[in-house]
Amino acid sequence: MKYKTEKMSQSEARAKLEEMTKLYMDQRFNKVLGHVENPLERRITRRKIAQLKTVLREYELGRRKD
């Protein structure tokens, strides 16, 4: 289930984070409306967002280089 973040640059991670955040908000909206096909997708999306935030934090701390 590991998301491919090993070779991701900082700009790619930021773009993917924005995309995943928008997807998560759409999933939350659809859950409220009752149009959920796969209820586990929200959990997977949340975990991908956390992994991307970790990558961005590593760049911020200098543990990763571009």
DAMO-V357669 format. One record per residue. PSI is psi as a letter, one per 20 degrees, with the letter a starting at -180 (NA if undefined). BURIAL is + if it has 16 or more other ideal C-beta (glycine too) atoms within 10 Angstrom, else -. Layout:
# DAMO-V357669
PSI	BURIAL
PSI	BURIAL
This chain:
# DAMO-V357669
i	-
p	-
q	+
n	-
i	+
g	-
k	-
p	+
r	-
g	-
h	-
g	-
g	+
g	-
g	-
h	+
g	+
g	-
g	-
h	+
g	-
g	-
g	-
g	+
h	-
g	-
h	+
g	-
g	-
h	-
g	-
h	-
i	-
j	-
l	-
p	-
g	-
o	-
i	-
i	-
h	-
g	+
g	-
g	-
g	+
g	-
h	-
h	+
g	+
h	-
g	+
h	+
h	-
g	-
g	+
h	+
h	-
h	-
g	+
h	-
i	-
j	-
h	-
q	+
q	-
NA	-
